[in-house]
Amino acid sequence: MANGKYVLKFPTRLLDMPIASRLVSEHGLVINILRARVEPNEEGMLVVEITGDAKNIRSGLEFLRGLGVEVEPLSKGVSWREDLCVDCTACRSICPTGALAVSLPDMKVRFERDKCIACELCVPACAYGAIEVAF
């Protein structure tokens, strides 16, 4: 089994289409929606974790691109600048997945990219600009 996290941007014409259910039924994939923003008459955005056979994931992503969905790996847009971090730990308490954590006993902030869902809650919490999320 393979998996990956992706940012999917949908044109407005696709907002009413059951795309996630088609990925499940037609491509045999497991879709975990980590974040969603869907507004009428605006571009839609999903952050998803897709799990399945590597071949099925490729065919599912090709299916999405064929419909006009922009597909980008999530890791491309998330960065933690350790050089700007002062280990104040403000980000840790706001992080819902534990991607930002504190190691003991030295009280150093660490970032575990694989746990990050790019919810962006940490961005305003960091007064030093050490966390950037760009889609």
C-alpha positions in Angstrom: 0.0 0.0 0.0 1.2 3.5 -0.9 -0.1 6.8 0.4 0.4 10.5 -0.1 -1.0 13.9 0.9 -2.2 16.2 -1.9 -3.7 19.6 -2.3 -6.5 19.5 -4.8 -7.9 22.7 -6.4 -11.2 22.4 -8.1 -12.6 24.8 -10.7 -16.1 26.0 -9.9 -17.7 23.9 -12.6 -16.7 20.7 -10.6 -17.9 21.7 -7.1 -21.1 19.7 -7.4 -19.4 16.5 -8.8 -18.9 13.6 -6.4 -15.2 13.3 -7.2 -14.1 11.7 -3.9 -16.7 8.9 -4.2 -15.5 8.2 -7.8 -11.9 7.9 -6.6 -13.1 5.3 -4.1 -15.5 3.4 -6.3 -13.6 3.6 -9.7 -10.0 3.6 -8.5 -10.2 1.6 -5.3 -8.6 4.4 -3.2 -9.1 5.4 0.5 -9.6 9.1 0.8 -9.0 10.9 4.1 -10.1 14.6 3.8 -7.7 16.5 6.1 -9.0 20.0 5.2 -11.6 21.4 2.9 -12.7 24.8 1.6 -15.7 24.8 -0.7 -17.6 28.0 -1.4 -20.3 28.6 -4.0 -18.9 30.3 -7.2 -15.3 30.0 -6.0 -12.5 27.6 -6.5 -12.7 24.6 -4.1 -9.7 23.3 -2.2 -9.2 19.9 -0.5 -6.2 18.6 1.4 -6.4 14.8 1.2 -4.5 11.8 2.1 -4.9 9.1 -0.5 -4.1 5.5 0.3 -4.1 2.5 -2.1 -2.1 0.6 -4.7 0.5 2.9 -6.3 -0.9 2.1 -9.7 -4.4 3.1 -8.6 -3.1 6.3 -7.0 -1.5 7.3 -10.3 -4.7 6.5 -12.2 -6.8 8.4 -9.7 -4.5 11.5 -9.9 -4.6 11.3 -13.8 -8.4 11.1 -13.5 -8.5 14.3 -11.4 -6.1 16.1 -13.8 -8.2 15.1 -16.7 -11.2 16.8 -15.1 -9.2 20.0 -14.7 -8.4 19.6 -11.0 -5.0 21.0 -10.0 -3.0 18.3 -8.0 0.1 19.2 -6.0 1.9 17.2 -3.3 1.2 18.7 0.2 4.8 18.7 1.3 5.6 21.3 -1.4 3.8 24.0 0.5 4.7 23.4 4.2 8.0 24.6 5.7 9.3 25.2 9.2 12.3 27.5 9.4 14.3 26.1 12.4 16.7 29.1 12.0 13.9 31.5 12.8 12.4 29.4 15.6 13.1 30.6 19.2 11.5 27.6 20.8 8.7 29.6 22.5 6.4 26.6 22.0 3.3 28.8 21.1 2.8 26.7 18.0 2.7 23.4 19.9 -0.4 24.1 21.8 -2.4 25.0 18.7 -1.3 22.1 16.5 -4.1 19.6 16.3 -2.0 16.7 15.0 1.2 17.0 17.0 3.2 17.8 13.9 4.8 20.6 16.0 6.0 19.1 19.3 8.5 19.8 22.0 11.3 17.4 22.8 12.2 17.0 26.5 14.2 17.8 28.5 15.8 20.5 26.2 12.4 22.1 25.3 13.3 22.3 21.6 10.5 22.6 19.0 10.5 19.9 16.4 8.4 19.6 13.2 7.2 16.2 12.0 6.1 16.8 8.4 4.3 13.5 8.0 1.8 14.5 10.7 1.1 18.0 9.3 -2.2 18.6 7.6 -1.5 22.2 6.6 -4.4 23.6 8.7 -2.4 26.9 9.0 -3.3 27.4 12.7 0.4 27.6 13.6 1.1 30.4 11.2 -0.5 33.2 13.1 0.6 31.6 16.4 4.3 32.0 15.4 5.4 35.6 16.1 8.8 34.9 14.5 7.6 33.8 11.0 9.2 30.3 11.4 6.2 28.5 9.8 5.1 29.1 6.3 2.2 27.4 4.4 1.8 28.1 0.7 -0.5 26.4 -1.7 
